[in-house]
Amino acid sequence: MQSNFVFLQNDFPVLYQIGIIAEKYLYTDSNVCLIKLGMFGETVVNIMLQLDKISAPQTGSC
């Protein structure tokens, strides 16, 4: 079965790899799957910031 993330393979290989791992663990380890999907979302945001030439927000201590 082909991955749902194959369309990302050429342009965004990092997202492709994270997506493949999330799919791999979907039914065997749902916690790992959710962690990888969180990483996927964070990576999407970082790529968007890079493409739009926006600096990432600075985190400060509260």
N, CA, C and O atoms as a Tripos MOL2 file, in Angstrom:
@<TRIPOS>MOLECULE
protein
  248   247    62     0     0
PROTEIN
NO_CHARGES

@<TRIPOS>ATOM
      1 N           0.8320   -1.1850    0.0000 N.3       1 MET1
      2 CA          0.0000    0.0000    0.0000 C.3       1 MET1
      3 C           0.8750    1.2460    0.0000 C.2       1 MET1
      4 O           1.8520    1.3310    0.7440 O.2       1 MET1
      5 N           0.5210    2.1960   -0.8270 N.am      2 GLN2
      6 CA          1.3150    3.4140   -0.9340 C.3       2 GLN2
      7 C           0.9850    4.3630    0.2210 C.2       2 GLN2
      8 O          -0.1560    4.4350    0.6770 O.2       2 GLN2
      9 N           1.9910    5.0760    0.6750 N.am      3 SER3
     10 CA          1.8290    6.0060    1.7810 C.3       3 SER3
     11 C           0.9680    7.1970    1.3770 C.2       3 SER3
     12 O           0.9390    7.5950    0.2130 O.2       3 SER3
     13 N           0.2770    7.7510    2.3460 N.am      4 ASN4
     14 CA         -0.4850    8.9780    2.1330 C.3       4 ASN4
     15 C           0.4230   10.1940    2.0040 C.2       4 ASN4
     16 O          -0.0350   11.2670    1.6110 O.2       4 ASN4
     17 N           1.7010   10.0410    2.3280 N.am      5 PHE5
     18 CA          2.6290   11.1530    2.3450 C.3       5 PHE5
     19 C           3.5940   11.1530    1.1630 C.2       5 PHE5
     20 O           4.5250   11.9590    1.1260 O.2       5 PHE5
     21 N           3.3860   10.2690    0.2090 N.am      6 VAL6
     22 CA          4.3240   10.1240   -0.9070 C.3       6 VAL6
     23 C           4.4340   11.4140   -1.7310 C.2       6 VAL6
     24 O           5.4770   11.6690   -2.3330 O.2       6 VAL6
     25 N           3.3820   12.2200   -1.7650 N.am      7 PHE7
     26 CA          3.4250   13.4610   -2.5380 C.3       7 PHE7
     27 C           4.4240   14.4680   -1.9710 C.2       7 PHE7
     28 O           4.7900   15.4210   -2.6590 O.2       7 PHE7
     29 N           4.8660   14.2750   -0.7410 N.am      8 LEU8
     30 CA          5.8380   15.1660   -0.1090 C.3       8 LEU8
     31 C           7.2880   14.7370   -0.3510 C.2       8 LEU8
     32 O           8.2170   15.4770   -0.0290 O.2       8 LEU8
     33 N           7.4760   13.5670   -0.9060 N.am      9 GLN9
     34 CA          8.7980   12.9580   -0.9810 C.3       9 GLN9
     35 C           9.8360   13.8350   -1.6710 C.2       9 GLN9
     36 O          10.9580   13.9390   -1.1750 O.2       9 GLN9
     37 N           9.5140   14.4550   -2.7680 N.am     10 ASN10
     38 CA         10.5060   15.2380   -3.5190 C.3      10 ASN10
     39 C          10.7100   16.6370   -2.9560 C.2      10 ASN10
     40 O          11.8460   17.0990   -2.8450 O.2      10 ASN10
     41 N           9.6250   17.3150   -2.6010 N.am     11 ASP11
     42 CA          9.7420   18.7110   -2.1710 C.3      11 ASP11
     43 C          10.0290   18.8860   -0.6840 C.2      11 ASP11
     44 O          10.7220   19.8230   -0.2890 O.2      11 ASP11
     45 N           9.4990   17.9880    0.1380 N.am     12 PHE12
     46 CA          9.6640   18.1000    1.5850 C.3      12 PHE12
     47 C          10.0040   16.7320    2.1780 C.2      12 PHE12
     48 O           9.1650   16.1120    2.8300 O.2      12 PHE12
     49 N          11.2260   16.2640    1.9530 N.am     13 PRO13
     50 CA         11.5930   14.9060    2.4070 C.3      13 PRO13
     51 C          11.5010   14.7160    3.9180 C.2      13 PRO13
     52 O          11.2390   13.6060    4.3810 O.2      13 PRO13
     53 N          11.7100   15.7680    4.6880 N.am     14 VAL14
     54 CA         11.6120   15.6430    6.1490 C.3      14 VAL14
     55 C          10.1760   15.3220    6.5430 C.2      14 VAL14
     56 O           9.9350   14.4480    7.3760 O.2      14 VAL14
     57 N           9.2290   16.0270    5.9450 N.am     15 LEU15
     58 CA          7.8260   15.7600    6.2370 C.3      15 LEU15
     59 C           7.4390   14.3560    5.7850 C.2      15 LEU15
     60 O           6.6750   13.6670    6.4590 O.2      15 LEU15
     61 N           7.9660   13.9460    4.6540 N.am     16 TYR16
     62 CA          7.7060   12.6130    4.1380 C.3      16 TYR16
     63 C           8.1660   11.5550    5.1460 C.2      16 TYR16
     64 O           7.4220   10.6220    5.4500 O.2      16 TYR16
     65 N           9.3740   11.6980    5.6560 N.am     17 GLN17
     66 CA          9.9140   10.7100    6.6020 C.3      17 GLN17
     67 C           9.1030   10.6600    7.8990 C.2      17 GLN17
     68 O           8.8140    9.5800    8.4150 O.2      17 GLN17
     69 N           8.7380   11.8320    8.4180 N.am     18 ILE18
     70 CA          7.9520   11.8620    9.6510 C.3      18 ILE18
     71 C           6.5870   11.2220    9.4100 C.2      18 ILE18
     72 O           6.0930   10.4690   10.2490 O.2      18 ILE18
     73 N           5.9850   11.5210    8.2720 N.am     19 GLY19
     74 CA          4.6850   10.9470    7.9380 C.3      19 GLY19
     75 C           4.7320    9.4360    7.8070 C.2      19 GLY19
     76 O           3.8300    8.7380    8.2690 O.2      19 GLY19
     77 N           5.7770    8.9370    7.1800 N.am     20 ILE20
     78 CA          5.9480    7.4850    7.0240 C.3      20 ILE20
     79 C           6.0230    6.8060    8.3930 C.2      20 ILE20
     80 O           5.4090    5.7620    8.6120 O.2      20 ILE20
     81 N           6.7770    7.4060    9.3010 N.am     21 ILE21
     82 CA          6.9140    6.8180   10.6380 C.3      21 ILE21
     83 C           5.5790    6.8570   11.3770 C.2      21 ILE21
     84 O           5.2140    5.8920   12.0480 O.2      21 ILE21
     85 N           4.8520    7.9650   11.2580 N.am     22 ALA22
     86 CA          3.5400    8.0530   11.9130 C.3      22 ALA22
     87 C           2.6030    6.9750   11.3860 C.2      22 ALA22
     88 O           1.8900    6.3380   12.1620 O.2      22 ALA22
     89 N           2.5990    6.7670   10.0780 N.am     23 GLU23
     90 CA          1.7670    5.7150    9.4970 C.3      23 GLU23
     91 C           2.1790    4.3260    9.9770 C.2      23 GLU23
     92 O           1.3390    3.4610   10.2260 O.2      23 GLU23
     93 N           3.4710    4.1380   10.0990 N.am     24 LYS24
     94 CA          3.9790    2.8320   10.5180 C.3      24 LYS24
     95 C           3.4450    2.4390   11.8970 C.2      24 LYS24
     96 O           3.1480    1.2690   12.1390 O.2      24 LYS24
     97 N           3.3250    3.4100   12.7940 N.am     25 TYR25
     98 CA          2.9190    3.1360   14.1620 C.3      25 TYR25
     99 C           1.4430    3.4060   14.4390 C.2      25 TYR25
    100 O           1.0130    3.3430   15.5910 O.2      25 TYR25
    101 N           0.6700    3.7020   13.4150 N.am     26 LEU26
    102 CA         -0.7400    4.0580   13.6090 C.3      26 LEU26
    103 C          -1.4980    3.0130   14.4150 C.2      26 LEU26
    104 O          -2.2280    3.3640   15.3420 O.2      26 LEU26
    105 N          -1.3420    1.7520   14.0830 N.am     27 TYR27
    106 CA         -2.1230    0.7020   14.7460 C.3      27 TYR27
    107 C          -1.3440   -0.0600   15.8180 C.2      27 TYR27
    108 O          -1.9440   -0.7590   16.6350 O.2      27 TYR27
    109 N          -0.0220    0.0660   15.8250 N.am     28 THR28
    110 CA          0.7550   -0.6980   16.7980 C.3      28 THR28
    111 C           1.1530    0.1120   18.0260 C.2      28 THR28
    112 O           1.2780   -0.4450   19.1170 O.2      28 THR28
    113 N           1.3520    1.4170   17.8660 N.am     29 ASP29
    114 CA          1.7420    2.2690   18.9930 C.3      29 ASP29
    115 C           1.1980    3.6700   18.7530 C.2      29 ASP29
    116 O           1.8720    4.5300   18.1860 O.2      29 ASP29
    117 N          -0.0350    3.8780   19.1960 N.am     30 SER30
    118 CA         -0.7080    5.1470   18.9080 C.3      30 SER30
    119 C          -0.0140    6.3470   19.5520 C.2      30 SER30
    120 O          -0.1010    7.4570   19.0260 O.2      30 SER30
    121 N           0.6730    6.1480   20.6790 N.am     31 ASN31
    122 CA          1.3910    7.2600   21.3120 C.3      31 ASN31
    123 C           2.5250    7.7600   20.4290 C.2      31 ASN31
    124 O           2.6970    8.9670   20.2630 O.2      31 ASN31
    125 N           3.2920    6.8480   19.8650 N.am     32 VAL32
    126 CA          4.3770    7.2370   18.9580 C.3      32 VAL32
    127 C           3.7980    7.9310   17.7340 C.2      32 VAL32
    128 O           4.3530    8.9200   17.2550 O.2      32 VAL32
    129 N           2.6870    7.4160   17.2300 N.am     33 CYS33
    130 CA          2.0340    8.0270   16.0770 C.3      33 CYS33
    131 C           1.6640    9.4830   16.3790 C.2      33 CYS33
    132 O           1.9300   10.3690   15.5680 O.2      33 CYS33
    133 N           1.0560    9.7300   17.5340 N.am     34 LEU34
    134 CA          0.6640   11.0930   17.8960 C.3      34 LEU34
    135 C           1.8660   12.0020   18.0920 C.2      34 LEU34
    136 O           1.8230   13.1760   17.7230 O.2      34 LEU34
    137 N           2.9230   11.4780   18.6600 N.am     35 ILE35
    138 CA          4.1490   12.2710   18.8320 C.3      35 ILE35
    139 C           4.7000   12.6670   17.4680 C.2      35 ILE35
    140 O           5.0880   13.8170   17.2640 O.2      35 ILE35
    141 N           4.7350   11.7250   16.5380 N.am     36 LYS36
    142 CA          5.2400   12.0120   15.1950 C.3      36 LYS36
    143 C           4.3430   13.0090   14.4700 C.2      36 LYS36
    144 O           4.8400   13.8680   13.7430 O.2      36 LYS36
    145 N           3.0290   12.9080   14.6580 N.am     37 LEU37
    146 CA          2.1260   13.8680   14.0310 C.3      37 LEU37
    147 C           2.3250   15.2660   14.6150 C.2      37 LEU37
    148 O           2.2030   16.2610   13.9010 O.2      37 LEU37
    149 N           2.6310   15.3410   15.9090 N.am     38 GLY38
    150 CA          2.9720   16.6360   16.5050 C.3      38 GLY38
    151 C           4.2350   17.1990   15.8900 C.2      38 GLY38
    152 O           4.3080   18.3900   15.5870 O.2      38 GLY38
    153 N           5.2440   16.3360   15.7030 N.am     39 MET39
    154 CA          6.4850   16.7610   15.0470 C.3      39 MET39
    155 C           6.1980   17.2170   13.6200 C.2      39 MET39
    156 O           6.7890   18.1860   13.1410 O.2      39 MET39
    157 N           5.2920   16.5190   12.9440 N.am     40 PHE40
    158 CA          4.9100   16.8740   11.5790 C.3      40 PHE40
    159 C           4.3380   18.2950   11.5570 C.2      40 PHE40
    160 O           4.7200   19.1100   10.7180 O.2      40 PHE40
    161 N           3.4260   18.5810   12.4780 N.am     41 GLY41
    162 CA          2.8230   19.9180   12.5510 C.3      41 GLY41
    163 C           3.8450   21.0010   12.8430 C.2      41 GLY41
    164 O           3.8170   22.0630   12.2210 O.2      41 GLY41
    165 N           4.7430   20.7480   13.7780 N.am     42 GLU42
    166 CA          5.7880   21.7190   14.1030 C.3      42 GLU42
    167 C           6.6990   21.9680   12.9050 C.2      42 GLU42
    168 O           7.1030   23.1020   12.6470 O.2      42 GLU42
    169 N           7.0150   20.9150   12.1860 N.am     43 THR43
    170 CA          7.8770   21.0410   11.0190 C.3      43 THR43
    171 C           7.1880   21.8340    9.9110 C.2      43 THR43
    172 O           7.8250   22.6380    9.2310 O.2      43 THR43
    173 N           5.8910   21.6080    9.7290 N.am     44 VAL44
    174 CA          5.1320   22.3770    8.7380 C.3      44 VAL44
    175 C           5.2020   23.8650    9.0640 C.2      44 VAL44
    176 O           5.4400   24.6880    8.1800 O.2      44 VAL44
    177 N           4.9930   24.2100   10.3350 N.am     45 VAL45
    178 CA          5.0450   25.6150   10.7500 C.3      45 VAL45
    179 C           6.4350   26.1930   10.5030 C.2      45 VAL45
    180 O           6.5590   27.3070    9.9930 O.2      45 VAL45
    181 N           7.4770   25.4510   10.8580 N.am     46 ASN46
    182 CA          8.8420   25.9460   10.6420 C.3      46 ASN46
    183 C           9.1440   26.1430    9.1670 C.2      46 ASN46
    184 O           9.7950   27.1200    8.7970 O.2      46 ASN46
    185 N           8.6840   25.2340    8.3210 N.am     47 ILE47
    186 CA          8.8910   25.3850    6.8770 C.3      47 ILE47
    187 C           8.1470   26.6070    6.3660 C.2      47 ILE47
    188 O           8.6750   27.3520    5.5410 O.2      47 ILE47
    189 N           6.9240   26.8230    6.8470 N.am     48 MET48
    190 CA          6.1570   28.0030    6.4380 C.3      48 MET48
    191 C           6.8780   29.2870    6.8300 C.2      48 MET48
    192 O           6.9390   30.2360    6.0480 O.2      48 MET48
    193 N           7.4170   29.3110    8.0340 N.am     49 LEU49
    194 CA          8.1570   30.4910    8.4820 C.3      49 LEU49
    195 C           9.3840   30.7340    7.6040 C.2      49 LEU49
    196 O           9.6730   31.8770    7.2510 O.2      49 LEU49
    197 N          10.0980   29.6870    7.2530 N.am     50 GLN50
    198 CA         11.2770   29.8230    6.3940 C.3      50 GLN50
    199 C          10.8960   30.3250    5.0140 C.2      50 GLN50
    200 O          11.5470   31.2230    4.4810 O.2      50 GLN50
    201 N           9.8500   29.7560    4.4280 N.am     51 LEU51
    202 CA          9.4430   30.1470    3.0850 C.3      51 LEU51
    203 C           8.9450   31.5850    3.0310 C.2      51 LEU51
    204 O           9.1340   32.2760    2.0300 O.2      51 LEU51
    205 N           8.3050   32.0360    4.1120 N.am     52 ASP52
    206 CA          7.8050   33.4050    4.1670 C.3      52 ASP52
    207 C           8.8260   34.3840    4.7320 C.2      52 ASP52
    208 O           8.5430   35.5720    4.8890 O.2      52 ASP52
    209 N          10.0190   33.8730    5.0370 N.am     53 LYS53
    210 CA         11.1080   34.6810    5.5970 C.3      53 LYS53
    211 C          10.6740   35.4290    6.8570 C.2      53 LYS53
    212 O          10.9190   36.6270    7.0000 O.2      53 LYS53
    213 N          10.0340   34.7070    7.7550 N.am     54 ILE54
    214 CA          9.5940   35.2330    9.0310 C.3      54 ILE54
    215 C          10.4210   34.5450   10.1140 C.2      54 ILE54
    216 O          10.5730   33.3230   10.1170 O.2      54 ILE54
    217 N          10.9500   35.3490   11.0300 N.am     55 SER55
    218 CA         11.7310   34.7380   12.1060 C.3      55 SER55
    219 C          10.7950   34.1010   13.1370 C.2      55 SER55
    220 O           9.7000   34.5980   13.4040 O.2      55 SER55
    221 N          11.2440   33.0270   13.6850 N.am     56 ALA56
    222 CA         10.4470   32.2990   14.6710 C.3      56 ALA56
    223 C          10.3030   33.1420   15.9200 C.2      56 ALA56
    224 O          11.2330   33.8620   16.2820 O.2      56 ALA56
    225 N           9.1540   33.0720   16.5940 N.am     57 PRO57
    226 CA          8.9800   33.8420   17.8250 C.3      57 PRO57
    227 C           9.9580   33.3820   18.9020 C.2      57 PRO57
    228 O          10.2660   32.1960   19.0170 O.2      57 PRO57
    229 N          10.4300   34.3200   19.6690 N.am     58 GLN58
    230 CA         11.3660   34.0120   20.7350 C.3      58 GLN58
    231 C          10.5850   33.5770   21.9660 C.2      58 GLN58
    232 O           9.5880   34.1960   22.3380 O.2      58 GLN58
    233 N          11.0510   32.5110   22.5880 N.am     59 THR59
    234 CA         10.4060   32.0630   23.8240 C.3      59 THR59
    235 C          11.1180   32.6790   25.0050 C.2      59 THR59
    236 O          12.3470   32.6910   25.0740 O.2      59 THR59
    237 N          10.3530   33.1770   25.9090 N.am     60 GLY60
    238 CA         10.9400   33.7970   27.0880 C.3      60 GLY60
    239 C          10.5410   33.0360   28.3350 C.2      60 GLY60
    240 O           9.5760   32.2720   28.3280 O.2      60 GLY60
    241 N          11.2820   33.2460   29.3920 N.am     61 SER61
    242 CA         10.9480   32.5820   30.6500 C.3      61 SER61
    243 C           9.9040   33.4100   31.3670 C.2      61 SER61
    244 O           9.9560   34.6400   31.3590 O.2      61 SER61
    245 N           8.9640   32.7330   31.9830 N.am     62 CYS62
    246 CA          7.8770   33.4250   32.7100 C.3      62 CYS62
    247 C           8.0540   33.2670   34.1790 C.2      62 CYS62
    248 O           7.2460   33.7750   34.9560 O.2      62 CYS62
@<TRIPOS>BOND
     1     1     2 1
     2     2     3 1
     3     3     4 2
     4     3     5 am
     5     5     6 1
     6     6     7 1
     7     7     8 2
     8     7     9 am
     9     9    10 1
    10    10    11 1
    11    11    12 2
    12    11    13 am
    13    13    14 1
    14    14    15 1
    15    15    16 2
    16    15    17 am
    17    17    18 1
    18    18    19 1
    19    19    20 2
    20    19    21 am
    21    21    22 1
    22    22    23 1
    23    23    24 2
    24    23    25 am
    25    25    26 1
    26    26    27 1
    27    27    28 2
    28    27    29 am
    29    29    30 1
    30    30    31 1
    31    31    32 2
    32    31    33 am
    33    33    34 1
    34    34    35 1
    35    35    36 2
    36    35    37 am
    37    37    38 1
    38    38    39 1
    39    39    40 2
    40    39    41 am
    41    41    42 1
    42    42    43 1
    43    43    44 2
    44    43    45 am
    45    45    46 1
    46    46    47 1
    47    47    48 2
    48    47    49 am
    49    49    50 1
    50    50    51 1
    51    51    52 2
    52    51    53 am
    53    53    54 1
    54    54    55 1
    55    55    56 2
    56    55    57 am
    57    57    58 1
    58    58    59 1
    59    59    60 2
    60    59    61 am
    61    61    62 1
    62    62    63 1
    63    63    64 2
    64    63    65 am
    65    65    66 1
    66    66    67 1
    67    67    68 2
    68    67    69 am
    69    69    70 1
    70    70    71 1
    71    71    72 2
    72    71    73 am
    73    73    74 1
    74    74    75 1
    75    75    76 2
    76    75    77 am
    77    77    78 1
    78    78    79 1
    79    79    80 2
    80    79    81 am
    81    81    82 1
    82    82    83 1
    83    83    84 2
    84    83    85 am
    85    85    86 1
    86    86    87 1
    87    87    88 2
    88    87    89 am
    89    89    90 1
    90    90    91 1
    91    91    92 2
    92    91    93 am
    93    93    94 1
    94    94    95 1
    95    95    96 2
    96    95    97 am
    97    97    98 1
    98    98    99 1
    99    99   100 2
   100    99   101 am
   101   101   102 1
   102   102   103 1
   103   103   104 2
   104   103   105 am
   105   105   106 1
   106   106   107 1
   107   107   108 2
   108   107   109 am
   109   109   110 1
   110   110   111 1
   111   111   112 2
   112   111   113 am
   113   113   114 1
   114   114   115 1
   115   115   116 2
   116   115   117 am
   117   117   118 1
   118   118   119 1
   119   119   120 2
   120   119   121 am
   121   121   122 1
   122   122   123 1
   123   123   124 2
   124   123   125 am
   125   125   126 1
   126   126   127 1
   127   127   128 2
   128   127   129 am
   129   129   130 1
   130   130   131 1
   131   131   132 2
   132   131   133 am
   133   133   134 1
   134   134   135 1
   135   135   136 2
   136   135   137 am
   137   137   138 1
   138   138   139 1
   139   139   140 2
   140   139   141 am
   141   141   142 1
   142   142   143 1
   143   143   144 2
   144   143   145 am
   145   145   146 1
   146   146   147 1
   147   147   148 2
   148   147   149 am
   149   149   150 1
   150   150   151 1
   151   151   152 2
   152   151   153 am
   153   153   154 1
   154   154   155 1
   155   155   156 2
   156   155   157 am
   157   157   158 1
   158   158   159 1
   159   159   160 2
   160   159   161 am
   161   161   162 1
   162   162   163 1
   163   163   164 2
   164   163   165 am
   165   165   166 1
   166   166   167 1
   167   167   168 2
   168   167   169 am
   169   169   170 1
   170   170   171 1
   171   171   172 2
   172   171   173 am
   173   173   174 1
   174   174   175 1
   175   175   176 2
   176   175   177 am
   177   177   178 1
   178   178   179 1
   179   179   180 2
   180   179   181 am
   181   181   182 1
   182   182   183 1
   183   183   184 2
   184   183   185 am
   185   185   186 1
   186   186   187 1
   187   187   188 2
   188   187   189 am
   189   189   190 1
   190   190   191 1
   191   191   192 2
   192   191   193 am
   193   193   194 1
   194   194   195 1
   195   195   196 2
   196   195   197 am
   197   197   198 1
   198   198   199 1
   199   199   200 2
   200   199   201 am
   201   201   202 1
   202   202   203 1
   203   203   204 2
   204   203   205 am
   205   205   206 1
   206   206   207 1
   207   207   208 2
   208   207   209 am
   209   209   210 1
   210   210   211 1
   211   211   212 2
   212   211   213 am
   213   213   214 1
   214   214   215 1
   215   215   216 2
   216   215   217 am
   217   217   218 1
   218   218   219 1
   219   219   220 2
   220   219   221 am
   221   221   222 1
   222   222   223 1
   223   223   224 2
   224   223   225 am
   225   225   226 1
   226   226   227 1
   227   227   228 2
   228   227   229 am
   229   229   230 1
   230   230   231 1
   231   231   232 2
   232   231   233 am
   233   233   234 1
   234   234   235 1
   235   235   236 2
   236   235   237 am
   237   237   238 1
   238   238   239 1
   239   239   240 2
   240   239   241 am
   241   241   242 1
   242   242   243 1
   243   243   244 2
   244   243   245 am
   245   245   246 1
   246   246   247 1
   247   247   248 2
@<TRIPOS>SUBSTRUCTURE
     1 MET1         2 RESIDUE 1 A MET
     2 GLN2         6 RESIDUE 1 A GLN
     3 SER3        10 RESIDUE 1 A SER
     4 ASN4        14 RESIDUE 1 A ASN
     5 PHE5        18 RESIDUE 1 A PHE
     6 VAL6        22 RESIDUE 1 A VAL
     7 PHE7        26 RESIDUE 1 A PHE
     8 LEU8        30 RESIDUE 1 A LEU
     9 GLN9        34 RESIDUE 1 A GLN
    10 ASN10       38 RESIDUE 1 A ASN
    11 ASP11       42 RESIDUE 1 A ASP
    12 PHE12       46 RESIDUE 1 A PHE
    13 PRO13       50 RESIDUE 1 A PRO
    14 VAL14       54 RESIDUE 1 A VAL
    15 LEU15       58 RESIDUE 1 A LEU
    16 TYR16       62 RESIDUE 1 A TYR
    17 GLN17       66 RESIDUE 1 A GLN
    18 ILE18       70 RESIDUE 1 A ILE
    19 GLY19       74 RESIDUE 1 A GLY
    20 ILE20       78 RESIDUE 1 A ILE
    21 ILE21       82 RESIDUE 1 A ILE
    22 ALA22       86 RESIDUE 1 A ALA
    23 GLU23       90 RESIDUE 1 A GLU
    24 LYS24       94 RESIDUE 1 A LYS
    25 TYR25       98 RESIDUE 1 A TYR
    26 LEU26      102 RESIDUE 1 A LEU
    27 TYR27      106 RESIDUE 1 A TYR
    28 THR28      110 RESIDUE 1 A THR
    29 ASP29      114 RESIDUE 1 A ASP
    30 SER30      118 RESIDUE 1 A SER
    31 ASN31      122 RESIDUE 1 A ASN
    32 VAL32      126 RESIDUE 1 A VAL
    33 CYS33      130 RESIDUE 1 A CYS
    34 LEU34      134 RESIDUE 1 A LEU
    35 ILE35      138 RESIDUE 1 A ILE
    36 LYS36      142 RESIDUE 1 A LYS
    37 LEU37      146 RESIDUE 1 A LEU
    38 GLY38      150 RESIDUE 1 A GLY
    39 MET39      154 RESIDUE 1 A MET
    40 PHE40      158 RESIDUE 1 A PHE
    41 GLY41      162 RESIDUE 1 A GLY
    42 GLU42      166 RESIDUE 1 A GLU
    43 THR43      170 RESIDUE 1 A THR
    44 VAL44      174 RESIDUE 1 A VAL
    45 VAL45      178 RESIDUE 1 A VAL
    46 ASN46      182 RESIDUE 1 A ASN
    47 ILE47      186 RESIDUE 1 A ILE
    48 MET48      190 RESIDUE 1 A MET
    49 LEU49      194 RESIDUE 1 A LEU
    50 GLN50      198 RESIDUE 1 A GLN
    51 LEU51      202 RESIDUE 1 A LEU
    52 ASP52      206 RESIDUE 1 A ASP
    53 LYS53      210 RESIDUE 1 A LYS
    54 ILE54      214 RESIDUE 1 A ILE
    55 SER55      218 RESIDUE 1 A SER
    56 ALA56      222 RESIDUE 1 A ALA
    57 PRO57      226 RESIDUE 1 A PRO
    58 GLN58      230 RESIDUE 1 A GLN
    59 THR59      234 RESIDUE 1 A THR
    60 GLY60      238 RESIDUE 1 A GLY
    61 SER61      242 RESIDUE 1 A SER
    62 CYS62      246 RESIDUE 1 A CYS
